[in-house]
Amino acid sequence: MSELTSNPGLAHHFEDLEQQHESMTLGMWAFLITEVMFFGGLFTLYAIYRWQYPDAFSESSNKLSVLQGAGNTVVLIGSSLTMALSIWRAQHGDMRGTVRYLVATLLLGSVFLVVKGFEYSHKFHDHLVPGAHFDVSQFLMPETQAHGALFFSLYFAMTGMHALHMVIGMVALLILIKRVRRGRYSAENYSALELMGLYWHFVDIVWIFLFPLLYLIGRTWTPA
């Protein structure tokens, strides 16, 4: 009873904070394994079609903005740093510092989504969204015209699912920020922050794979 009283963050069905931490961590890793399998299926599908239609995928890749993709990569790497720093401050009992770094992570995530929104809008404007208005005339060869839409279908599916995970993570960050400000966590009880960190780093790692696959591999580089 004293453990429960001294640690308001301890759920009633756990004996102590250590058991709670181990259970939460196991649950998060189990969830991330399912996420790895989900994105692994998308990556496998992409690899198969890229192997079958290399010219179409190479020409389609040239229609993506490397500058926007690289900029978003830097933004997400920075967000991983601020997420790690928020946990570090929580470990030292600095809840104000924890909030500051969580807010910084949230802002960097917002920057990523804004840039991605501009990128999507350009694809709509250029009629590169698969569907009735997809402009095949932008592709040079008949074989690339036939399979260019396949590349962009995978592009929107993979980056769209990644963006959805970003939105979910940002909602979770907002909840965490609110709870930290209410004193729900301390230097002895910050498991939720660590689990959020695992999720956020996973989402960042997915983008680290998406960026070279979609934007760089097979791209034709021309001198300025």
C-alpha positions in Angstrom: 0.0 0.0 0.0 2.9 2.3 0.8 4.3 1.8 -2.7 1.0 2.6 -4.3 0.7 5.8 -2.1 4.2 7.0 -2.8 4.0 6.4 -6.5 0.7 7.7 -7.9 1.9 6.5 -11.4 1.8 2.9 -10.3 -1.2 1.0 -11.8 -3.1 -1.1 -9.2 -2.4 -4.4 -11.0 1.4 -4.1 -10.6 3.4 -4.8 -7.5 6.0 -2.1 -8.1 7.3 0.4 -10.7 9.9 -2.0 -11.9 7.4 -4.7 -12.8 5.2 -2.0 -14.5 8.1 -0.8 -16.5 9.1 -4.3 -17.7 5.5 -5.1 -18.7 5.0 -1.8 -20.5 8.3 -2.2 -22.4 7.4 -5.8 -23.4 4.1 -4.6 -24.7 5.6 -1.8 -26.7 8.2 -4.1 -28.3 5.5 -6.6 -29.2 3.6 -3.7 -30.9 6.7 -2.5 -32.7 7.3 -6.0 -34.1 3.8 -6.0 -35.7 4.7 -2.6 -37.1 8.0 -3.9 -38.5 6.0 -6.7 -40.2 3.5 -4.2 -41.7 6.1 -1.9 -43.1 8.3 -4.9 -44.1 5.5 -6.1 -46.3 5.3 -2.7 -48.0 9.1 -2.6 -48.5 9.1 -6.1 -49.9 6.3 -5.2 -52.4 8.2 -2.1 -53.4 11.5 -4.1 -53.9 9.7 -6.7 -56.1 8.1 -4.1 -58.4 11.4 -2.0 -58.5 13.2 -5.1 -59.7 10.5 -5.8 -62.3 10.3 -2.3 -63.6 13.6 -0.5 -63.0 13.3 2.1 -65.7 9.8 3.2 -64.7 10.8 3.5 -61.0 14.0 5.3 -61.9 12.2 7.9 -64.0 9.5 8.3 -61.4 12.1 8.8 -58.7 13.4 11.8 -60.6 10.0 13.5 -60.2 10.5 13.6 -56.4 12.2 16.5 -54.7 15.5 15.4 -53.1 15.8 18.7 -51.3 12.4 18.3 -49.6 13.2 14.6 -48.8 16.6 15.4 -47.4 15.3 18.4 -45.4 12.6 16.2 -43.8 15.3 13.6 -43.0 17.3 16.2 -41.1 14.1 17.3 -39.3 13.3 13.8 -38.1 16.8 13.1 -37.0 16.6 16.3 -35.0 13.3 15.2 -33.5 14.9 11.9 -32.4 17.5 14.0 -30.6 15.0 16.2 -28.8 12.9 13.1 -27.9 16.0 11.5 -26.3 16.8 14.7 -24.5 13.3 14.8 -23.0 13.8 11.4 -21.5 17.3 12.4 -20.2 15.8 15.4 -18.4 13.1 13.2 -17.0 15.7 10.8 -15.6 17.2 13.8 -13.8 13.9 15.0 -12.4 13.8 18.1 -14.6 10.2 18.1 -15.7 10.3 21.6 -17.1 13.2 20.6 -19.4 11.3 17.5 -20.3 8.3 19.6 -21.4 10.6 21.9 -23.5 12.1 19.0 -25.4 8.8 17.3 -25.9 7.4 20.5 -27.3 10.5 20.8 -29.6 9.9 17.2 -30.8 6.2 18.1 -31.5 7.3 21.2 -33.5 9.8 19.3 -35.5 7.1 16.7 -36.3 4.8 19.5 -37.4 7.5 20.8 -39.7 7.9 17.4 -41.3 4.2 17.1 -42.0 4.0 20.7 -43.4 6.9 19.9 -45.9 5.2 16.6 -46.8 1.9 18.5 -47.4 3.7 20.9 -49.8 5.2 17.9 -51.5 1.8 16.2 -51.9 0.3 19.4 -53.2 3.0 19.5 -55.9 2.1 16.0 -57.0 -1.6 16.9 -57.3 -0.7 20.0 -59.3 1.5 18.0 -61.6 -1.1 15.3 -62.0 1.1 12.6 -60.6 -1.5 11.2 -58.2 -2.7 7.7 -59.5 -6.2 7.8 -60.8 -8.3 9.2 -63.7 -6.2 12.4 -63.9 -2.8 10.8 -63.8 -0.6 12.4 -66.6 1.3 9.6 -68.4 2.6 12.1 -70.9 5.2 13.2 -68.4 7.0 9.8 -68.8 9.4 9.5 -71.8 9.1 5.8 -72.7 6.0 3.6 -73.2 7.1 1.1 -70.6 7.6 3.9 -68.0 4.2 5.3 -68.9 2.6 2.0 -68.2 4.2 1.6 -64.7 4.8 5.1 -63.6 1.5 5.1 -61.7 2.6 2.0 -59.9 5.6 3.8 -58.4 3.4 6.7 -57.2 0.8 4.4 -55.8 3.5 2.9 -53.6 4.9 6.3 -52.9 1.6 7.6 -51.6 0.8 4.4 -49.7 4.2 4.2 -48.0 4.7 7.9 -47.2 1.0 8.2 -46.3 1.2 5.4 -43.8 4.3 6.9 -42.4 2.7 10.3 -42.1 -0.3 8.7 -40.3 2.1 7.2 -37.7 3.6 10.7 -37.3 0.2 12.2 -36.6 -0.5 9.4 -34.0 2.8 10.1 -32.4 2.1 13.8 -32.2 -1.2 13.2 -30.5 0.6 11.0 -28.0 3.1 13.8 -27.5 0.4 16.2 -26.7 -1.1 13.9 -24.1 2.4 13.3 -22.6 3.1 17.0 -22.4 -0.2 17.6 -20.5 0.5 14.7 -18.1 4.1 15.9 -17.4 2.8 19.4 -16.6 0.3 17.8 -14.2 3.1 16.0 -12.3 2.3 12.5 -13.5 5.9 11.5 -14.0 9.1 11.8 -12.0 12.7 10.7 -12.0 11.5 7.3 -10.6 8.5 7.0 -12.9 9.1 8.0 -16.6 8.3 4.7 -18.4 5.7 6.3 -20.6 8.3 8.7 -21.9 10.6 5.9 -22.7 7.9 4.0 -24.6 7.0 7.2 -26.5 10.7 7.5 -27.4 10.8 3.9 -28.8 7.7 4.6 -30.9 9.1 7.9 -32.2 12.5 6.5 -33.0 10.8 3.6 -34.9 8.9 6.1 -37.0 12.1 8.0 -37.7 13.9 4.8 -38.7 11.1 4.0 -41.2 11.7 7.3 -42.9 15.5 6.7 -43.0 14.7 3.7 -45.2 12.0 5.4 -47.2 14.1 8.3 -48.2 16.9 6.5 -50.1 14.4 3.9 -51.6 12.0 6.5 -53.0 14.2 9.5 -53.6 17.8 8.3 -54.3 18.1 4.7 -55.6 18.1 4.6 -59.4 17.8 8.4 -59.7 19.5 10.1 -62.7 21.8 12.8 -61.4 22.4 15.7 -63.8 25.0 18.4 -63.3 23.7 21.8 -62.3 
